[in-house]
Each structure stands twice: as C-alpha cells, then as structure tokens.
Amino acid sequence: MWKKTVMPVLTLGMVLFCCSMALSAGRRDKSASDGVIEIGAPAPDFTLRDLEGGDFSLKSLRGKVVVMTFWATWCPACRSELPSLNALNRRLARHEIVVLGINGGESAARVKAFMVKENLDFPVVIDESGDIHALYQVRQYPTTFIIDRQGRLSDRHIGLRDWNAPDVVEALRSLTGNALEERR
C-alpha cells in the first residue's frame, strides 16, 4: 500500500523539481527586478587576492571587455563551462577581451591545483569573505557578467553557456568596437 501512494507522489515531486531546475538553468536576465545590479550601471569595483597572493582589482581591466564568472571547483556546471571560458580567453585575449574568474571562497592552493589539473590559465581571484558575491548578488553557479570597455555591466548570464558559440563571440566583439581576426 505504501508503495502505491508514496512512490507516485515522490516521482511527481522529482519530476517537478527537475523541470524547475531545467527552466531556471541558463536563463538570461537583463533586469534588476530581483534586486541584481542593473544592466548598464557601472560594475562595482573590488580588490581581491589572486592565486599568487597579490592584489587584483577590477578597475585594472578598464578599457577591456571583461567576462567575469563566479564559480567553484565543486560545482559540476562550472567544471563543464570553464574549458569554454578558457578557450575564449585564449582566443580573444589579444582583442582586449579577458576572462576573470571569481572563486567562491575556496583556498588558493585548492583552486590553483584545480586550474593546473584542468589546464586552465585565465586570471582567478578568491572571494574569501563572500563580500563580492553579495555585492553582485550571486545566488547560483555559474553566474557570469559581461563588463564593457567603459566598466559598465553589459549582460548577466546564469547557468551553462558555450562561450565560443558564434553569436556569443559576435556579441563580445561588438563590445570591443573592433573587427576580430580570430586565431584558432
């Protein structure tokens, strides 16, 4: 009797949960209706420690298009997306487009070992206190912000994305104001 009543309820609950997760994954948000920093506003500056222990500030990237991603080594979606971001960084760095990773409070040693193991080489800073996550109101990994050359938030993307898809590369290219001659 228990299996006849509880199992269908549990199954339905799991289906509804999976559907809600699928619908929220990869959503794109251009509004501030949920309290997130408004697109078009200046990107709040910060200074965090990089993996070598030095200070790194967002304003040091002014004049470049910044693809700023919030992530963690334990996040499966992040681990799936990071190679795409790394390829984008390698492909477009000479065009004044840079990927900046903001890790969610893990140790620099752990993150550095992960970066080496996965052959990732874009710049990463550690948000030990979580203050920058709170400032940018990051609630889910991965969350990525695009910052234009003038330091304004141009876009926000929550969830997985192929950062080397032609439409994504073209959108980033348009923010540089230059035609990109890509190397493969």
C-alpha positions as CSV (number, residue, x, y, z in Angstrom):
1,M,0.0,0.0,0.0
2,W,2.8,2.4,0.9
3,K,4.5,2.0,-2.5
4,K,1.2,2.6,-4.3
5,T,0.7,6.0,-2.7
6,V,4.1,7.4,-1.7
7,M,6.1,6.4,-4.8
8,P,3.9,8.3,-7.3
9,V,4.0,11.4,-5.1
10,L,7.8,11.2,-4.8
11,T,8.1,10.6,-8.5
12,L,5.9,13.6,-9.3
13,G,7.9,15.7,-6.9
14,M,11.2,14.7,-8.5
15,V,9.8,15.4,-12.0
16,L,8.6,18.9,-10.9
17,F,11.9,19.6,-9.2
18,C,13.9,18.6,-12.3
19,C,11.6,20.7,-14.6
20,S,12.0,23.8,-12.4
21,M,15.8,23.3,-12.4
22,A,15.8,22.9,-16.2
23,L,13.7,26.0,-16.7
24,S,16.0,28.1,-14.5
25,A,19.3,26.8,-15.9
26,G,20.8,29.1,-18.5
27,R,18.3,31.9,-18.1
28,R,19.4,35.3,-19.2
29,D,18.4,38.3,-17.1
30,K,18.6,41.9,-18.3
31,S,16.5,43.4,-15.5
32,A,17.1,44.5,-11.9
33,S,13.6,43.3,-10.9
34,D,15.1,40.7,-8.5
35,G,17.5,43.2,-6.9
36,V,20.5,42.4,-9.0
37,I,22.7,45.3,-10.1
38,E,21.1,46.9,-13.1
39,I,22.5,46.2,-16.6
40,G,24.0,49.5,-17.9
41,A,25.2,50.5,-14.4
42,P,28.9,50.8,-13.6
43,A,30.3,47.5,-12.4
44,P,31.2,47.8,-8.8
45,D,35.0,47.8,-8.3
46,F,36.7,45.5,-5.9
47,T,40.1,44.3,-4.9
48,L,40.7,40.6,-4.2
49,R,43.7,38.3,-3.8
50,D,44.8,36.4,-6.9
51,L,46.2,32.8,-6.8
52,E,49.7,34.1,-6.1
53,G,48.6,36.2,-3.2
54,G,48.8,39.6,-4.9
55,D,46.1,42.2,-5.0
56,F,43.9,42.3,-8.2
57,S,41.3,45.0,-8.8
58,L,38.6,45.0,-11.4
59,K,39.5,48.6,-12.3
60,S,42.8,47.3,-13.6
61,L,40.9,45.8,-16.5
62,R,39.3,49.1,-17.5
63,G,39.5,49.5,-21.3
64,K,38.9,45.8,-21.9
65,V,35.8,43.8,-22.2
66,V,35.6,41.5,-19.1
67,V,33.8,38.2,-18.9
68,M,33.6,37.9,-15.2
69,T,32.5,34.5,-14.0
70,F,31.6,33.4,-10.4
71,W,32.4,29.7,-9.8
72,A,33.6,27.0,-7.5
73,T,35.6,23.8,-8.1
74,W,32.9,21.7,-6.5
75,C,30.2,23.0,-9.0
76,P,29.6,20.4,-11.8
77,A,28.1,23.1,-14.1
78,C,31.2,25.3,-13.5
79,R,33.6,22.4,-14.3
80,S,31.7,21.9,-17.5
81,E,31.8,25.5,-18.5
82,L,35.3,26.5,-17.5
83,P,37.1,24.9,-20.5
84,S,34.8,27.0,-22.8
85,L,35.7,30.2,-20.9
86,N,39.4,29.3,-21.0
87,A,39.3,28.7,-24.8
88,L,37.5,32.1,-25.1
89,N,40.2,33.8,-23.1
90,R,43.0,32.3,-25.2
91,R,41.2,33.0,-28.4
92,L,40.3,36.6,-27.8
93,A,42.8,38.0,-25.2
94,R,44.7,39.9,-27.9
95,H,41.5,41.6,-28.8
96,E,41.2,43.2,-25.4
97,I,38.7,40.6,-24.1
98,V,39.6,38.9,-20.9
99,V,38.0,36.2,-18.7
100,L,38.2,36.8,-14.9
101,G,37.2,34.0,-12.6
102,I,36.0,34.8,-9.1
103,N,36.1,31.7,-6.9
104,G,33.7,31.4,-4.1
105,G,35.9,31.2,-1.0
106,E,37.9,28.1,-1.6
107,S,41.6,28.0,-0.7
108,A,44.1,29.4,-3.2
109,A,46.0,26.1,-3.1
110,R,42.9,24.1,-3.9
111,V,41.9,26.5,-6.8
112,K,45.5,26.6,-8.1
113,A,45.7,22.8,-8.1
114,F,42.4,22.6,-9.9
115,M,43.5,25.1,-12.5
116,V,46.7,23.2,-13.2
117,K,44.9,19.8,-13.4
118,E,42.3,21.2,-15.8
119,N,44.9,23.2,-17.8
120,L,43.1,26.5,-17.2
121,D,45.1,29.7,-17.3
122,F,42.7,32.7,-17.2
123,P,43.1,35.0,-14.2
124,V,41.3,34.0,-11.0
125,V,40.8,35.8,-7.7
126,I,39.4,34.4,-4.4
127,D,36.4,35.9,-2.7
128,E,37.2,34.5,0.8
129,S,34.6,36.6,2.6
130,G,31.8,36.3,0.1
131,D,31.5,40.1,0.0
132,I,31.9,40.3,-3.8
133,H,29.4,37.6,-4.3
134,A,27.0,39.6,-2.1
135,L,27.8,42.8,-3.9
136,Y,27.0,41.3,-7.3
137,Q,24.1,39.3,-5.7
138,V,25.3,36.0,-7.0
139,R,22.9,33.2,-5.9
140,Q,23.8,30.4,-8.3
141,Y,26.9,29.0,-10.0
142,P,28.0,29.7,-12.6
143,T,26.9,33.3,-12.9
144,T,28.7,35.4,-15.4
145,F,28.7,39.2,-16.0
146,I,29.9,40.9,-19.1
147,I,31.5,44.3,-18.5
148,D,32.1,46.7,-21.4
149,R,35.3,48.8,-22.0
150,Q,33.9,51.7,-20.0
151,G,33.3,49.5,-17.0
152,R,29.5,49.2,-17.3
153,L,27.6,45.9,-16.9
154,S,26.5,44.9,-20.3
155,D,24.9,41.5,-19.6
156,R,24.5,38.8,-17.0
157,H,24.1,35.1,-17.6
158,I,23.1,32.4,-15.1
159,G,24.0,28.8,-15.9
160,L,25.9,27.0,-18.5
161,R,26.8,28.6,-21.8
162,D,29.0,27.8,-24.8
163,W,31.3,30.9,-24.7
164,N,32.7,30.1,-28.1
165,A,29.4,29.9,-29.9
166,P,29.4,32.3,-32.9
167,D,26.6,34.5,-31.5
168,V,28.4,34.9,-28.2
169,V,31.7,35.8,-29.8
170,E,30.0,38.3,-32.1
171,A,28.3,39.9,-29.1
172,L,31.6,40.2,-27.3
173,R,33.2,41.5,-30.5
174,S,30.6,44.2,-30.8
175,L,31.6,45.5,-27.3
176,T,35.2,46.0,-28.4
177,G,34.3,48.3,-31.3
178,N,36.8,46.4,-33.5
179,A,36.6,43.6,-36.0
180,L,38.1,40.4,-34.7
181,E,40.6,38.5,-36.7
182,E,40.5,35.2,-34.8
183,R,43.2,32.7,-34.4
184,R,42.2,29.1,-33.9
